[in-house]
Amino acid sequence: MKPQTGSSGSYQPGLSILVMHYNRPWCLEVTLHLLNLARSKSPCPTEIILADDGSDPAVLPHFSKFPCDQVYVQPNHSHNPGSYSIFSTFQAALSLAKYDHLLFVEDDFWLVPQGFHDVGKNHGEGLLSCPDFKHAPQTINGALDLLRADESAHFVELARGFTNSRYPSDHTTNTVYEGVHFQRKLHRPDDAWYICAWPHLARTAEVAATTLPLGESPWHGERTLTNTRRQKYGTGDWVWNPHLCYFVHMNIYTWRENQKNEYQGDAAGNLKWMEADTTDVLPKPFTAVRNFNQKLLKKYLAGSLPNDLDALTHTSILNYATKFHFLKLINDL
C-alpha cells in the first residue's frame, strides 16, 4: 500500500486514534480503556494520541498512567483567553499522527463494541448496554476496509447508525465489511450536521489538508468546517454510516451541569433525552447540579473518584457511571 502524504510528511499504513480531552480525566480514563481493548484486535499498527485542550495543570500528571502513545497538551487557556480553540489543539495533535487513517474521538464518547440502536440523539440503549468485546463485530476494521476500497468515501461515522431516521441513508448502497453493514448517508443541502465532531474515521492526509476554523468556538467552528468539507468534497454522498451506533455519548455529565433548554429537563427538573418524547426521560432520574464537573474533578484529583475498569465490562455503562462517578458525590447533592 502506497503511504499517504500530508502536513507531517508520509503516513505509514495503520490507524491513529486522536482523543480530545478537557478536564474530565475520570471520563477519559474509561474512553482510553475501551479504545485499547478494541485496538488489541486490530490487524494493523495503531497509536493513541491524547490531545488535551488546556485542562487544569493538576490533571496533567495523571496522563502518565493512561494507556496512550503520544500526548499533546495545549497551553492553559486561562493564561491567554481567546487565543486558542479546540481546532488549534486538534491541528497540533494531528501533526503527531504517523498512520494513514485517523479515528477521531472526544473524551465523553465510550465505545460499545457490539453496537446499539440510536434514536434521534437518544443513546439510551447504549447507556443500558454492557460493553461486550467477546461477541462484537470488528467495526473499526470494517470502516478502515471501506475507506481503503472506496476512494469516493471520505468519512465513516461510528456514533450514528443508518437505522436512525435523523440520519437517512441510501439503502441501495448497502455493503458489508467485517460482518458490519454500511450505507451511504444521504447528503441534504440544508443539513448542517452532515459531518461534525462525533467519532468518525477518515484518511489522515485528507484531514490534514482541510483548513480548520482556528479561533472559532466548537459550535460555530463545526458549522464552518461542515461548509469547508462541502466545498472540498462536493454535494455527493461521501459519508458512510454503519447499521448500528458504536459510541455512546456520555453527555449525562454535561447535561447534569447545564440544564439549558426544554430538551434537557422536564417539569420536575429531571434531565431527559434531547429530541425524545416528553415522557422519555433517562433510565434513572438525574437533576441538574451546579458546577457538577468541577466537583467531580476535585474528587478525582483528591483520589476519591477511582475507576474500576475491570467492572466496566460486567455492568451497564449507566450503572457503572452511577456507581463509580455519580454516587461519589452523594454528600454534595
C-alpha positions in Angstrom: 0.0 0.0 0.0 1.4 3.4 -1.0 1.8 5.7 2.0 -0.3 8.8 2.1 1.3 12.2 2.4 0.1 15.1 4.5 1.2 18.1 6.5 3.6 15.9 8.5 5.0 14.1 5.5 4.4 10.4 4.7 1.9 8.4 6.7 2.5 4.7 7.3 -0.3 2.2 6.8 -2.2 1.9 10.1 -4.6 3.7 12.4 -4.0 6.8 14.5 -6.7 7.4 17.2 -6.9 11.0 18.3 -8.8 11.6 21.6 -9.7 15.2 22.6 -9.9 15.9 26.3 -10.6 18.8 28.6 -10.9 18.5 32.5 -12.7 15.1 32.6 -9.9 12.6 33.4 -12.4 10.2 35.1 -14.3 10.0 31.8 -11.1 10.0 29.6 -9.7 7.0 31.5 -12.7 4.9 30.6 -12.6 6.2 27.0 -9.0 5.1 26.6 -9.5 1.8 28.3 -12.3 0.8 25.9 -10.3 2.0 22.8 -7.3 0.0 23.9 -9.4 -3.1 24.2 -10.7 -2.5 20.7 -7.3 -1.8 19.1 -5.9 -5.0 20.6 -7.9 -6.8 17.9 -6.7 -4.6 15.1 -4.7 -6.4 12.3 -2.8 -3.1 11.5 -0.4 -0.9 13.6 -2.2 1.6 15.8 -1.5 4.5 18.1 -3.5 6.6 20.5 -2.8 10.4 20.6 -4.2 12.2 23.6 -4.9 15.9 22.8 -5.5 17.9 25.9 -7.3 21.2 25.3 -6.0 23.2 28.2 -7.0 21.2 31.3 -6.3 22.3 34.9 -2.5 21.8 35.4 -3.2 19.4 38.3 -4.7 17.0 35.7 -1.6 16.7 33.5 0.5 14.4 35.8 -2.3 11.8 35.6 -1.7 11.4 31.9 1.4 9.3 32.6 -0.7 6.4 33.9 -3.1 6.5 30.9 -2.6 3.9 28.1 -1.8 6.2 25.2 1.3 6.6 22.9 1.6 10.3 22.5 0.3 13.3 24.4 -0.2 16.9 23.2 -1.0 19.5 25.9 -2.4 22.8 24.8 -1.1 25.7 26.9 -3.7 26.5 29.6 -6.4 28.7 28.1 -6.7 30.8 31.3 -3.2 32.2 30.6 -4.2 33.7 27.3 -8.0 33.6 27.0 -9.4 33.7 23.5 -6.1 32.8 21.8 -6.8 29.1 21.5 -9.6 26.9 20.3 -10.3 23.2 20.2 -9.4 23.4 16.5 -5.9 24.6 17.1 -5.4 21.9 19.7 -6.7 19.3 17.1 -4.3 20.7 14.4 -1.3 20.5 16.7 -2.1 17.0 17.9 -2.9 15.8 14.3 0.7 16.8 13.3 1.9 13.9 15.6 -0.1 11.3 13.7 2.0 8.7 11.9 -0.6 6.4 10.3 -2.7 6.9 7.2 -6.1 6.6 8.8 -7.5 8.6 11.7 -10.2 7.8 14.2 -11.4 11.0 16.0 -13.0 10.5 19.4 -13.9 13.0 22.2 -13.4 12.1 25.8 -17.2 11.7 26.5 -17.8 9.0 23.9 -17.5 5.4 25.3 -17.1 2.5 22.8 -19.9 0.0 22.8 -18.3 -2.6 20.6 -21.4 -4.7 19.9 -23.3 -1.6 18.8 -26.8 -0.3 19.7 -29.8 1.4 18.1 -29.7 5.2 18.4 -33.0 7.1 18.0 -32.6 10.8 17.2 -29.9 11.9 19.7 -31.1 9.4 22.2 -28.4 6.9 23.3 -30.5 5.2 26.0 -29.9 1.7 24.6 -26.2 2.4 24.6 -26.2 3.5 28.2 -28.0 0.4 29.2 -25.5 -1.8 27.4 -22.6 -3.7 28.9 -19.5 -3.4 26.6 -19.1 -6.9 25.0 -15.8 -7.4 23.3 -16.1 -11.2 23.1 -19.0 -11.2 20.7 -18.6 -7.8 19.0 -18.0 -7.3 15.2 -14.8 -5.6 14.2 -16.5 -2.4 13.2 -13.4 -0.1 13.2 -11.6 -2.6 11.0 -14.6 -2.7 8.7 -14.7 1.1 8.4 -11.0 1.0 7.5 -11.6 -1.6 4.8 -14.4 0.6 3.4 -12.2 3.7 3.1 -9.4 1.6 1.5 -11.8 0.1 -1.0 -13.8 3.2 -2.0 -12.0 6.4 -2.9 -15.3 8.4 -3.1 -15.8 7.7 0.6 -14.3 10.3 2.9 -15.8 9.7 6.3 -17.3 6.8 8.2 -19.3 7.9 11.2 -19.3 5.5 14.2 -21.6 7.3 16.6 -24.6 7.4 14.2 -26.4 4.3 12.9 -28.2 4.4 9.5 -31.4 3.0 11.0 -31.7 6.3 12.9 -34.2 8.4 10.9 -32.3 11.5 11.9 -29.5 10.4 9.5 -31.2 8.9 6.4 -29.2 6.7 4.1 -29.3 5.3 0.6 -30.4 1.7 1.2 -29.3 0.7 -2.4 -25.7 1.2 -1.4 -25.6 -1.4 1.4 -22.2 -3.1 1.6 -20.7 -5.3 4.2 -17.2 -5.2 5.7 -16.1 -7.4 8.7 -19.7 -8.5 9.0 -20.9 -4.9 9.5 -23.4 -3.4 7.1 -22.6 0.2 5.9 -24.7 2.6 3.8 -24.0 5.9 2.2 -25.5 8.8 4.2 -27.8 11.0 2.1 -26.4 14.5 1.8 -29.2 17.0 2.1 -28.2 20.7 1.2 -30.0 22.0 4.3 -28.5 19.5 6.8 -26.0 21.5 8.9 -24.8 18.3 10.6 -23.8 16.3 7.6 -20.5 15.6 9.2 -19.3 17.0 12.6 -17.2 16.2 15.6 -18.7 13.0 16.7 -16.5 9.8 16.4 -15.6 9.2 12.8 -12.9 7.6 10.7 -11.2 9.4 7.8 -7.9 9.4 5.8 -5.3 11.3 7.8 -3.9 13.1 4.7 -7.4 14.4 3.8 -8.0 15.6 7.4 -4.6 17.3 7.5 -5.2 19.1 4.2 -8.5 20.6 5.3 -8.4 24.2 6.5 -9.6 24.3 10.1 -11.7 27.2 11.7 -8.9 28.2 14.1 -10.1 30.6 16.8 -13.8 29.7 16.5 -15.9 28.2 19.2 -16.7 24.4 18.9 -20.4 25.1 17.9 -19.7 27.7 15.2 -16.5 26.0 14.1 -18.2 22.7 13.4 -20.7 24.5 11.2 -17.8 26.3 9.4 -16.0 23.0 9.0 -19.1 21.4 7.5 -19.2 24.1 4.8 -15.5 23.7 4.2 -15.9 20.0 3.7 -18.8 20.5 1.3 -16.6 22.8 -0.8 -13.8 20.2 -0.7 -15.8 17.0 -1.4 -18.9 18.4 -3.2 -22.6 17.7 -2.5 -22.4 14.0 -3.1 -23.0 11.2 -0.6 -19.4 10.9 0.7 -20.2 9.9 4.3 -21.0 6.3 5.3 -22.7 5.1 8.4 -22.9 1.6 9.9 -26.1 -0.2 10.7 -25.8 0.5 14.5 -24.2 3.2 16.6 -20.9 2.2 18.3 -20.1 5.1 20.7 -22.4 6.2 23.4 -22.4 9.9 24.2 -21.7 10.3 27.9 -23.4 13.7 27.9 -25.1 12.9 31.2 -22.1 14.7 32.7 -22.6 18.0 30.8 -26.4 17.8 30.9 -26.4 17.5 34.6 -24.3 20.6 35.0 -26.1 22.7 32.3 -29.8 22.2 32.0 -30.1 24.8 29.3 -33.3 24.2 27.4 -36.6 22.4 27.1 -35.0 19.3 25.7 -32.7 18.8 28.7 -35.2 19.0 31.6 -38.8 18.0 32.4 -41.2 19.9 34.7 -39.8 18.1 37.7 -36.3 19.2 37.0 -35.1 15.8 35.9 -32.9 15.5 32.8 -34.2 13.8 29.7 -33.0 13.0 26.3 -32.8 15.7 23.7 -35.4 15.4 20.9 -37.1 12.5 22.7 -40.7 12.2 23.5 -41.6 14.3 26.6 -42.3 11.1 28.6 -39.0 9.6 27.6 -36.6 10.5 30.5 -33.2 9.0 31.2 -33.5 5.4 32.6 -32.5 6.9 36.0 -33.5 10.4 37.1 -30.7 13.0 37.3 -31.3 16.5 38.4 -29.1 19.5 37.5 -26.2 20.1 39.8 -24.3 23.4 39.8 -20.6 23.1 39.0 -21.1 19.3 38.7 -18.0 18.6 36.6 -15.8 20.8 38.9 -16.9 18.7 41.8 -16.1 15.5 40.0 -12.7 16.9 39.1 -12.0 18.0 42.7 -12.8 14.5 43.9 -10.8 12.8 41.2 -7.7 14.9 41.9 -8.1 14.1 45.6 -8.0 10.3 44.8 -11.7 9.7 45.8 -13.1 9.1 42.4 -11.2 6.0 41.2 -12.3 3.9 38.2 -12.8 0.2 38.5 -12.1 -0.7 34.9 -12.5 -4.5 35.5 -16.1 -3.8 36.5 -16.8 -1.8 33.3 -17.3 -4.8 31.1 -19.6 -6.6 33.7 -22.3 -4.0 34.1 -24.2 -1.5 32.0 -22.5 1.8 31.2 -25.1 3.8 33.1 -24.8 1.6 36.2 -21.0 2.0 36.0 -21.2 5.8 35.8 -23.8 5.9 38.6 -21.8 3.6 40.9 -18.3 4.9 40.4 -18.9 8.5 39.5 -22.3 9.9 40.5 -22.6 8.3 43.9 -19.2 9.6 44.9 -20.9 13.0 45.1 -23.8 11.8 47.2 -22.9 14.1 50.1 -22.8 17.1 47.8 -26.3 16.6 46.3 
